């Protein structure tokens, strides 16, 4: 039975394309979208939502954007404090500005939270309650153009900021996060890395990657490395998966060293069409999870890619290609996977409990969400199998455009009875103006520990133990079937009584169903010498006459030209003995000499040759019928 997952839904006034949670507080969610430039009646906006309640979503701040510019295509919460949040958004300038080669696609906004309720005196209670509903202040901070047009080409008005990803938020970090943006519908794709300050500009660019003509980044992701300010970036163009390493301290427009770690192979048979990657996320600095769609809307699957063979120490061994360690086919009703996001729940503070679980969410073309869990064992550095947790169907009325998890911040250890229940939230938005937030409750593991880690689904047995028990169960099933089959064949007398199964039956049942077993006689196989060297035995007229105790009748079957030899009917023999009776059968002694000679010739051709001791008198008493018009062959009836 699928678990019950609380959810809340809200419908806004415009289609939505982007969403992101406050990195410090999963009670606030940013969503954005709009109708674009020049669409009357459908504005462009960014909305801050209150998602602190499980069954309700409410608007906190509604930012109306210009209708002379494009809608919001990407969004991320870059910075957050107790009073405000700084959001980065991808918004194209007007078409007129783009024609002047001035597309300020990267915007930043400061959104103040509304005043919170306070426990003041009763006389001020109503005043405070009214203040709590007052909207927060919104301040546009900056506009910037970070994408560059290739020399000799003209900027396309269709180019937009397709993707915006940020490095993980760290509460104690003093340096800003690093952001990655990528183009969409550009003549030649581009990926730009920059420092995610509150007012990013061209001076904050860390590096950029120029893609080939007509090549675009389907998705990008970034993760922290061990060194301070070091990051690994991965992106895919649908076929290839590439990685590179960047530093937050760098300020350059140069491209980092990009390494292609995996390329989707061509199918061995069938149409020459390759599946394409739609999205990717880092599970760890050395592991990628990718969403791959099969050609012709034939389904999708998750692919777990191990990057360690590709990022080995180049000084010791040459880097190879990443390897696929897991695959997971999704439901057949999901023809195309649209989006992917993960939430790492982290390990315990106990050194002996360092295992951790990741929650995976996939949005499908059937307006459904798939939830899975993935466990990681740091001792073996292996991920377990992707385990299905729940299928959430008909979440939105139209196609989903974005889904995102809230970050999980575990409670301080040791936990106490006063520690509140822990949960994460999953938000999804759609073209149908809808926002849905699901609340996923977490459980401590182990439940009785004061230093637990948190999981969405309790991990089961280890994969090795599961495979072992499955193999033993299969072997026992085969042995039981063989035992029952042997017992049944013994009871029915087909097999020798090795088990003595017949003695297990009661006398009444034994007499009804049991059969004795008889040892089959040995097969007489001719020796090779007899088969190869001994000529076939020749039959004589003496053999023909002495083979039957009754008078013989020899005649011809004219239809088949065969010689028939059978026992004569006594009545026919009696009639033939009467010389006065004219009958078609005649005794040998009544035949003429010429007729006898023809019959001897036909019998010889049929295989009955006269021996040296045989005389014609040996055929006395044998009846002869019609002769064969041609030399006959023998047919004994």
Buried (B, 14 or more C-beta within 10 A) or exposed (E): EEEEBBBBBBEBBBBBBBBBBBBBBBBBBBBBBBBBBEEEEBBBBBBBBBBBEBEEBEBBBBBEBEBEBBBBBBBBBBBBEEEBBBBBBBBBBBBEBBEEEEBBBBBBBBBBBBBEEEEEEEEEEEEBEEBEEEBBEBEEBBBBBBBBBEEEEEBBBEBBBBBBBBBBBEEEEEEBBBBBBBBBEBBBBBBBBBBBBBEBBEEBBBBBBEBEEEBBBBBBBBBBEEEEBBBBBBBBBBBBBBBBBBBBEBEEEEEBEBBBBBEBEEEEEEEEEBBBBBBBBBBBBBBBBBBBBBEEEEBBBBBBBBBEBBBEEEEEEEBEBBBEEBEBEBBEEBBBBBBBBBBBBBBBBBEEBBBBBBBBBBBBBBBBBBBBBBBBBEEEEBBBBBBBBBBBBEBBEEBBBBBBBBBBBBBEBEBEEEBEEBBBBBBBBBBBBBBBBBBBBBBBBEEEBEBBBBBBBEBEEBBEEEEEEEEEEEEEEEEEEEEEEBBEBBBBBEBEBEBEBBEEBEEEEEEEEBEEBEEEEEEEEEEEEEEEEEEEEEBBBBBBBEEEEEBBBBBBBEEEBBBBBBEBBEEBBEBBEEEEEEEEBBBBEEBEEEBBEBBBEBBEBBBBBBEEEBEBEBBEBBBBBEBBEEEBEBBEE
